[in-house]
């Protein structure tokens, strides 16, 4: 599983600068690995250009078949390709491939959970937050035992300042997998942000010592951001 940055980086921006939380908080699901350069070339790969001696290149060109003989990719190869595109930031290309694959399998039995998850990740990366939330919410209903959709749903709720919903989602992630370290760490950072907001409100209401406590929490969040 690819672990992305934790809540503290973007939550601090939300608390101190008022900026939205980014989708870098999201986690990848297990199953999307790296590409194997020695794997069989498929239609996902571009046709390599001919090179070398001109005479040989012309002979090769003449001998080329009139149809594309590259293999159709397997579902796992499609998943791996999408994961690579998402991880390197080619989100629009990833989304196009996702939507193409979804169209191909729409009449098949069963659900490609990995593809569904990647679709939500791509939408979130494009700031199509409501659409991503809809997919993650659907996943949490249909596959409540998976912690990753709960975690990523929490990240999107936090990006909109809906901290109670974010906390509930993280607690559900931990209920699904008590050993899910990313969700536990994110929950701790979220609770720090909630404490910061409480101290700031108390300081505005004139409660003595609250401004100092707010500074302490801000310092803690900044220190976590720098690690």
N, C-alpha and C positions, 0 to 999 in steps of 0.2 A: 504494500500500500504506500503511495506517495504522500508524504506528510507536508502540508503547506504551512506557511507562517501561522502562528496562533493569534487569538483574539486581541492580545495586548496592543499590537502595532496599530491596528485600525480603530480599536475602541478608544485608545488614547486620543487619536485624532478627533473622534466623535465628541469626546468629553472636553478637550481643551480648545480645539479649533473649530468645532462644529462641522467638520467634514464628514461625508458619509463613509460607512464602513465598506471596504472593498471586498471583492469576491476572492481575494487571496486567502481568506479565512477558510475556504472550503477545502474538503479532503477529497482525494480520489478514492474510488473503490478498488478493491483487489481485483486483479484479472487483466489490467491493461499494462503490459510490459513494454520493454524497449523493442526496437526493430533489430532483426538479424540480417546483417548485410549479405549473408550467404544463402538466405531463404530464396525459394523459387520466385522469380519475378512474376508479378500479377498485373492486371489492368489498372491497379492503383499506382503503379510505377511508370514513369515516363519511358518511352523508347529511347535507349541510349544512342547518341549520334555516332555515325560511322567515322572512323579515323584511320590514320596510317597512310600507306602508299596509295597514291591516286589510282593506279591501275587496279589494285586489289579492291579499293573502295568501290570502283565502278562495277567490278564483277560481283561484289557482295550486293550492291544495289539491284543489279539485274536478277540476282538469284533470290531476292527477298520475296516471300509469299505475298499474294495479293490481299490476304486478310490478316488481321491481327491475331497472332497465335499465342499471345500471353494468356495465362490461365486466369479464370475468374477467382477472386480472392475468397478464402474461407471466412466464415463469421468471425473467427478469432483474429484473422489477419486484418479485417475491417476494424475490429475493436482496437487492435494495436495501433493501426494507422491513425484512428481518431484520437487516441490517447496521446500519441506523439504530437499531433497538430495542436491539441489543447495545451499541452505542456510547454510548447515553444511559442504560444501566443497567436497561432494562425487560426483564430476562432471562427472567422467567416467560412474558411475552407472546411473546417471541422463540421460546422453546422450544415453546410451544403451536403457533405458526405453522410451525416447523420440522417438528414431528411430524405435523402435518396434511399438509404438503407431501410428506413422506416416504411417507405412506400413499397419497397420490394417484399417486406415480410408482413405487411398489414393483414393479409388473409391467411397467414399461417397460424397454427395453434400455438398457444403458449406466449410468453412475454420475454423479450430480450431485456433483462433487468439492467445489464451493463449499458446497453444502448440508451435506455430510458434515463439512466443516471447521467450519462455523458451529455444527453440533450439538455438536461437541466443545468449542468455546469456551463455549457456553451451559452445558453440564454443568460445566465447570471453574469458571465464575463462580458456580455454585450449590454449589460445594464437593463435587460428585459426582466426585471426582478419579479414582477407579478406573475409572469408566465413560468419562470423558474420555480417560484413558490408553489404554483399549482401542480407542477410535476412532482416536486419533492413531497408535497402533501398527499398526492395520490399514492406515491411509493410508500409513505409511512402507514397508509391505510391498508394497502395490499400486502406489504412486506414489512410489518412492524418489527420483525426480528433483526433487520439490518440497521446498524447504528449510524452508518455514513449519511443516509438521507436526513436523519434527525439532526445530525451535526451541521450539515450544510444548510438545512432549513433554519437552524438557530443563527447561523452567520447572516442570512438574508434578513431575518427579523431584526437582528442587531443593527444592520445597516440602515434600517428605517426607524431606529430608536425604540422599537417595540421590545424592551428588555425583558419584561415578564414572559412574553411568548418565547423569546430566545432561551430563557432559563428553563422553561417547561420542556422545550425541545431537547436541550442538552441533558436534562434529567431522564428523558425517555431514551436517549442514546445510551446512557449509562445503565438504564434498566435492561435494554437489549443486550448490552455487553459491558458488564461492570469493569472489565479490564481495558476498556477503550481509553487509552491515555490521552489522546488528543481532545476528546470531549471533556475529560476531567480537568485538563489544563485550561481549556476554554471557559469552563464553568467558573474556575477560580478567577480568571481575568474579568469575566462578566460581573462577578460579585464585587470585585474591587471597583469597577465602574459604578455599580449601584451605590456602593458606599460613598464614593466621591460625590455623586449627585445629591445624596442625603446630607452630607456634610456641607455642601455648598448652599443648599436650601436653608439649613439650620443657621448658617452664617448670615445669610440674607435676612433671616428672621431675628437676628441679633443675639443668638445663643453664644455665650463666651467660649472661646477656645476652638470653635468649629472651623474657623479659617485656617488655623494651624494644622488641624487634622486633615483638611482638604489638601493642603500643600504636601503633607506627608504621603497621602495616597497618590497624588500626582507624581511625586518623586519616585514612588515605587513603580508606577506604570511606565515612567520614562526609563527607569533602570531596566525593566523587563524588555522594553522596546530595543534597547541598545545591545541586548544579548543575542 
